[in-house]
C-alpha cells in the first residue's frame, strides 16, 4: 500500500522540479532540434525519462507532438500554431480545420487554458498517437486519442477522437 502513495508523490515532485527548471530557462520552450550533445526532449541531462515520458510508456514523444503538448501547458497560442505545418489539417471529433489560421481560431477557443496530460505514447511511422486526458479550463475533462502525423518536423495532421 505504501508504494501506491510514494510513487505518485515522487512523480509529482519530479514534475514540479522539471517545471521549475523550465520556468527559469527562457529558451526551454524552443522548438529547435536537439543535437546529439543535448539531452533528448523530455529527458533530463543525465538521460533519465521525464515524468511525462515515463507515464507515456518510456517512448520519447516526437518533437512536433511534444511542441503541441508544451504549448498547451504554457498556454502559448503562437507556439501551438507554430507546431503545425502551414497546410496542416486538424480533425476534432469530426470537425475539420485547415491551415494555421483555422487551427489558431480553434485552439484559442477550445484548447488554450486547458490542461493536457499525456497518459500513453504509441509511436507509429511518421508520427505517434497519444492517449491524453484533456481538461478544458483546467478542470474536469475526458480521455482522447491524439493521432499526430508529422512532416518536415511539424504536425501535418492531427486527428482527435474520444478514447
C-alpha positions in Angstrom: 0.0 0.0 0.0 2.8 2.4 0.9 4.3 2.2 -2.7 1.0 3.3 -4.1 1.3 6.6 -2.2 5.1 7.1 -2.7 5.2 6.7 -6.5 2.6 9.4 -7.2 4.4 11.7 -4.8 7.8 11.0 -6.4 6.3 11.7 -9.9 4.7 14.9 -8.6 8.0 16.1 -7.1 9.9 15.3 -10.3 7.2 17.1 -12.4 7.4 20.2 -10.1 11.2 20.2 -10.4 11.1 19.9 -14.2 8.5 22.7 -14.4 10.6 25.0 -12.1 13.7 24.2 -14.2 12.0 25.1 -17.4 10.5 28.3 -15.9 14.0 29.6 -15.2 15.2 28.9 -18.7 13.7 31.3 -21.3 14.8 29.0 -24.1 13.1 25.9 -22.7 10.1 26.3 -25.0 12.2 26.4 -28.1 11.2 24.1 -30.9 14.8 23.9 -32.1 16.1 20.5 -33.0 18.1 18.7 -30.3 21.7 18.0 -31.1 23.5 14.8 -30.0 25.2 16.7 -27.2 21.9 17.9 -25.7 19.6 15.6 -23.8 16.6 14.4 -25.9 13.3 16.2 -25.5 11.5 15.1 -22.4 14.7 13.8 -20.7 16.9 15.2 -18.0 20.6 16.0 -18.6 21.5 12.5 -17.3 19.2 10.9 -19.9 16.6 9.8 -17.4 13.0 9.9 -18.7 10.8 12.8 -17.6 7.7 12.1 -15.5 5.6 12.6 -18.7 7.8 10.3 -20.8 7.7 7.7 -18.0 3.9 8.0 -17.9 3.9 7.7 -21.7 5.5 4.2 -21.6 9.1 5.3 -21.8 8.9 6.1 -25.5 10.1 9.6 -26.5 7.3 11.7 -27.9 8.2 13.2 -31.3 9.3 16.8 -31.1 6.3 18.2 -33.1 3.8 16.4 -30.8 5.9 17.5 -27.7 5.8 21.1 -29.0 2.0 20.9 -29.0 1.9 19.4 -25.5 4.3 22.1 -24.3 2.4 24.9 -25.9 -0.9 23.8 -24.2 0.9 23.6 -20.8 2.4 27.1 -21.4 -0.9 28.5 -22.7 1.1 29.8 -25.7 -1.2 30.1 -28.7 1.6 31.2 -31.0 3.8 28.2 -30.1 0.9 25.8 -30.6 0.1 27.2 -34.0 3.8 27.1 -34.9 3.9 23.4 -34.2 1.7 22.9 -37.2 2.8 22.7 -40.9 1.4 25.7 -42.8 -1.0 23.5 -44.7 -1.9 21.3 -41.7 -5.3 19.7 -41.2 -6.9 19.1 -37.8 -9.9 16.9 -37.2 -11.6 17.3 -33.8 -14.2 14.6 -33.4 -15.4 15.1 -37.0 -15.0 18.8 -37.3 -12.2 19.8 -39.7 -9.9 22.8 -39.6 -7.4 23.5 -42.4 -4.3 25.7 -42.2 -2.8 27.6 -39.4 -5.5 30.4 -39.3 -8.4 28.0 -38.7 -6.2 26.0 -36.2 -5.4 29.2 -34.4 -9.1 30.1 -34.0 -9.9 26.6 -32.8 -7.1 26.5 -30.3 -7.8 29.9 -29.0 -11.5 29.0 -28.4 -11.1 25.4 -27.2 -7.5 24.5 -26.1 -5.6 27.4 -24.6 -6.4 27.5 -20.9 -7.0 23.7 -20.7 -4.8 21.1 -19.1 -3.3 18.3 -21.2 -1.8 15.2 -19.6 -0.1 12.5 -21.7 -1.1 9.1 -20.4 0.4 6.9 -23.2 2.5 7.3 -26.3 2.2 4.8 -29.1 4.7 5.6 -31.9 3.8 4.9 -35.5 5.6 5.5 -38.8 5.6 9.2 -39.4 4.2 10.2 -36.1 2.6 9.0 -32.9 -0.7 8.5 -31.1 -1.0 10.0 -27.6 -3.7 8.8 -25.2 -4.3 12.0 -23.2 -6.5 13.5 -20.6 -7.7 16.9 -21.6 -9.4 19.2 -19.1 -10.9 22.3 -20.8 -10.5 25.2 -18.5 -8.2 23.1 -16.3 -10.8 21.1 -14.5 -12.9 18.0 -15.3 -12.0 16.5 -18.6 -12.0 13.5 -20.7 -9.6 11.0 -22.3 -8.9 11.2 -26.0 -6.5 9.8 -28.6 -4.5 12.4 -30.4 -3.1 10.9 -33.6 -0.2 13.0 -34.9 1.2 12.8 -38.5 4.4 14.7 -38.8 6.0 16.1 -42.0 9.1 18.3 -42.1 9.3 18.4 -38.3 5.8 19.9 -37.9 2.3 18.5 -37.4 0.8 17.8 -40.8 -2.4 16.3 -39.5 -3.8 15.9 -36.0 -6.9 13.7 -35.5 -8.6 14.0 -32.1 -11.0 11.3 -31.1 -12.6 10.4 -27.7 -11.0 7.4 -26.2 
